[in-house]
Amino acid sequence: SKAVLPAAIVRFEVQPPADATLAPAPIASAAQLALSPDGRRLAFVAARRRGVSQLWVRPLDSVEAQPLPGTDGASFPFWSPDSESLAFFAAGKLKTIDTAGGTPRVLADAATGRGGSWNTDGNIAFAGSINGPLSLVAASGGVVTPLTALDPAEGALSHYFPQFLPDGRHF
């Protein structure tokens, strides 16, 4: 029988590149970084001095982060399940970009995006406005459908930051 080793503990500090600063979230205490599902890369929002915020990706086996061109004004990034693409909000839209490069694709209107989650079926649940329900769109684009409904009787004013559960259907 094989001995089971304890899980390794990893501690590290994440600093933006020397000529950039981490960008503050559009709302207080909201995450502006996302760890890839494979645990190998960290995406974060930062801005060069006197520049606009954009997505940066840092492999965890390196100390160098690289900006993703075309992601100006990015906020609230989240990863695809295969760790190859990122989704984010910018210029009133929900967008995706391949981390190997390329041009971002617009998936949906999202006037004031407030988080999203991408499941293995290729669907994205997202909050596209500050006073609305969650919506669903295919990661390849298409029709946006309501995912939740606000119930004023319960005092619900908005739904933010969805997360798919491990089964990929519930959130």
Solvent accessible surface area in square Angstrom, and as a share of the most:
residue,aa,sasa,rsa
1,S,170,1.10
2,K,188,0.79
3,A,84,0.65
4,V,143,0.82
5,L,147,0.73
6,P,122,0.77
7,A,94,0.73
8,A,91,0.71
9,I,131,0.67
10,V,115,0.66
11,R,200,0.73
12,F,104,0.43
13,E,128,0.58
14,V,41,0.23
15,Q,112,0.50
16,P,30,0.19
17,P,31,0.19
18,A,103,0.80
19,D,57,0.29
20,A,7,0.05
21,T,86,0.50
22,L,85,0.42
23,A,14,0.11
24,P,120,0.75
25,A,25,0.20
26,P,75,0.47
27,I,49,0.25
28,A,95,0.74
29,S,125,0.81
30,A,20,0.15
31,A,69,0.54
32,Q,21,0.09
33,L,93,0.46
34,A,17,0.13
35,L,99,0.49
36,S,3,0.02
37,P,81,0.51
38,D,74,0.38
39,G,35,0.34
40,R,172,0.63
41,R,48,0.17
42,L,9,0.04
43,A,0,0.00
44,F,3,0.01
45,V,1,0.01
46,A,0,0.00
47,A,18,0.14
48,R,102,0.37
49,R,164,0.60
50,R,239,0.87
51,G,42,0.40
52,V,91,0.52
53,S,24,0.15
54,Q,27,0.12
55,L,0,0.00
56,W,4,0.01
57,V,13,0.08
58,R,24,0.09
59,P,46,0.29
60,L,53,0.26
61,D,138,0.72
62,S,38,0.24
63,V,129,0.74
64,E,108,0.48
65,A,11,0.09
66,Q,110,0.49
67,P,33,0.20
68,L,12,0.06
69,P,97,0.61
70,G,47,0.45
71,T,0,0.00
72,D,84,0.44
73,G,39,0.37
74,A,3,0.02
75,S,14,0.09
76,F,6,0.02
77,P,11,0.07
78,F,19,0.08
79,W,16,0.06
80,S,4,0.02
81,P,45,0.28
82,D,94,0.48
83,S,1,0.00
84,E,90,0.40
85,S,22,0.14
86,L,0,0.00
87,A,0,0.00
88,F,0,0.00
89,F,6,0.03
90,A,5,0.04
91,A,93,0.72
92,G,30,0.29
93,K,66,0.28
94,L,0,0.00
95,K,32,0.14
96,T,10,0.06
97,I,6,0.03
98,D,66,0.34
99,T,19,0.11
100,A,98,0.76
101,G,34,0.32
102,G,60,0.58
103,T,117,0.68
104,P,25,0.16
105,R,120,0.44
106,V,84,0.48
107,L,11,0.06
108,A,8,0.06
109,D,103,0.53
110,A,3,0.03
111,A,82,0.63
112,T,50,0.29
113,G,4,0.04
114,R,23,0.08
115,G,3,0.03
116,G,4,0.04
117,S,12,0.08
118,W,37,0.13
119,N,11,0.06
120,T,116,0.67
121,D,102,0.53
122,G,27,0.26
123,N,43,0.22
124,I,0,0.00
125,A,0,0.00
126,F,4,0.02
127,A,0,0.00
128,G,12,0.11
129,S,42,0.27
130,I,68,0.35
131,N,112,0.58
132,G,4,0.04
133,P,51,0.32
134,L,10,0.05
135,S,21,0.14
136,L,45,0.22
137,V,2,0.01
138,A,35,0.27
139,A,17,0.13
140,S,82,0.53
141,G,20,0.19
142,G,58,0.56
143,V,124,0.71
144,V,63,0.36
145,T,61,0.35
146,P,110,0.69
147,L,49,0.25
148,T,33,0.19
149,A,85,0.66
150,L,51,0.26
151,D,56,0.29
152,P,112,0.70
153,A,101,0.78
154,E,141,0.63
155,G,51,0.49
156,A,26,0.20
157,L,140,0.70
158,S,35,0.22
159,H,49,0.22
160,Y,87,0.33
161,F,75,0.31
162,P,7,0.05
163,Q,115,0.51
164,F,35,0.14
165,L,94,0.47
166,P,141,0.89
167,D,67,0.35
168,G,8,0.08
169,R,166,0.61
170,H,107,0.48
171,F,92,0.38
